[in-house]
Each structure stands twice: as C-alpha cells, then as structure tokens.
Amino acid sequence: MPLSKILLPGKRSRAQELYEFLRNAILDGTLGQNERLVEENIAALASVSRTPVREALHKLEVDRLVQDNGQGLVVVAFTADELAELCAVRETLEGMASRLAATARTEIDLLSLQKIHESYQRATERQDVEQLIALNHAFHESIWQAARNRYLYRELANLRSQIERLQKTTLDFVPRQPEALHEHALILEAIVKQDHERAEQLTCQHFREAMAIRLMMQRLRERAGSAPFQG
C-alpha cells in the first residue's frame, strides 16, 4: 500500500475521518486501481482499532469505490465500457438537474451562473486548464444547487468523483475548450428563459460530447496498456 502513515485530525469519529482520508486517496490516485486494502494494515497506519477501519471500508463499498474481488477488498478499476455506463447515468442526471434548475432557479442563482460563465470565458481565452476545471465544476454545481434536490446533488457529486478518478478532465483537449464554453452559454440561456425541456436537452448533449472524448482517451489508454513491448 502506497501509504506510510495515516494522520487523522481527531475532530470527528475515527470511522468518518478514516473514510474521508481513504476516499480522497482513491480519488486523487494515491491509491490506484486494484490496490488491495487490508484492514489490519490500515489500522496500524492510522493507529486505530479495526472497527473504524471496517466501518470506513463499508462506506467506500457503498460509494462503489472499493469492492471484494474474492481475495479481499480492492480499489475498483473501470474499463472503457464501465466508464461509458457511468457517463450515461451522469448524462441523464445532469439533464434532470438542469431541467429542475430551469424551473426552480432564483435571481441569485442566475447571477452566480452568469458570473461563473464570464470567468470561464476569460479562462478559455487564456487556455488556463486548471482554472477551467475549477470553473466548470462551479458552473455545474451551481446548476445542481439551483435544482433544489439534495439527493440529486449528492449522486452527481459522487458520479463526477468516480469518473474523474479515471480522467480528471476533457478540457486539456484544446479543441474542447471553446466547444464547452458555447455549450455552457446555451444551457445558461435556457435556464434564464426557464425553458426546462431545452435546458435538459442541451445539458445531455453537453455531457454526451464530453463522454465521447473520455471514451476515446480511455480506449487509447487501454490499447497502449495491452500493446506488446517493443524492445
């Protein structure tokens, strides 16, 4: 396991803090796909008993970030087909969020979305990928918030985390940057006009375009990984 020590703040339950630590380690790639998670080892690294470790690992199973492969718990690995399934679910739920947001949004929601979109446009002009990633997250999170559905918000946040564990973004593909900007503008316009059907349709198309790029990148990665060594 690529962890030398697990430091917990001690402000909440050990199980919760350990869950958050391990979840972050999985999502940022510290714990890679198929990495085995052993209760006893984690307990020793965190200086805790195995009970909070067991609770934390159970929550990670619920999040579908770890699974039992018959020999123990491992970090979930996704193929291109599984990535496609995740992206398809996300597309549908993101469309639902925009549909709800177009109906429930407030003037404050619109102001927030417009400000984020303006900043996104400037970041696109600079081709500032890190800023684009942050603003892209903010734009869609603002739509989730405007939808006024906490369960939907949680599900979308979890889906995005799982997908971005494989690929952080499609915005480092330069041709995608102006396309995403234009798609955001159309989605925002539909939400402003409270055209819920168009907002949903445009959002689904937006994520379908991103999914096509993600799958292309994932299949290229899988092909490169299975290619015979030439030496």
Steps between C-alpha positions, in 0.01 A plus 500: 500500500650838395420661837763534772276651768142615538455813710146567622402848631308357796209744469237244399453126528801295397288302254381817323844658487657178376230464236568854375876444500477177300238642265723797418798267452299298248364802316836674469670182381719436805323167529484368144265263328511142635700614805423258786370648826580288805319583825792410722749709301271804488433474874874497570566798271223702664568379857139391545316174564358300211140602580518855351701357207221251431240779515702722266553221247129417505416862410752485214324186376168686508666778296612231253862605542614163639375147444567145612683308228478169686839543665426821686403862442664686211460842343252473214647502148289613205519391138390722213162324500451566872606861452236528228236370741599755765497782245158395368350517849668834561364638172144415602533642851675818382214551254250454781687755713487761223132430441424554869728804518319667209180479703626565854788745445507834677648831389798430728554167323499677164743765618736232628484303175557812290804605704650152475434492126676833449804375693489176299509700178812687610668175607417351158670792328813434710472120456543476878414133553515497881274805522265350242468182708416700814249722319343206319440334836359824639266548202345156526491504881304827478249324277477211748438754776235680295321168444414492874541124536758391756489132404566583136787729602666220702461245222648734241794589724572131553473416130732784405756387757499145363531613139775752573697237688565351157526826309513830678371702206435522127592869505870432445390400149529851354227474231255409776550830686305737267240230437430465872480878537237521223303210649502666843369821346207316341418315823510824696273671247243221531506519880459879489197457272365220723485273196537178697473266201774680306719529811481123550561425131801733476653365820468139387666592171776685688586193706463270200771698321726479805432128533611438141837659578536313830434166334744574221769582756422194713505259205831644381638449852375141513641427155837642599496292818432177312748562219795260488834635616722604211862488604 
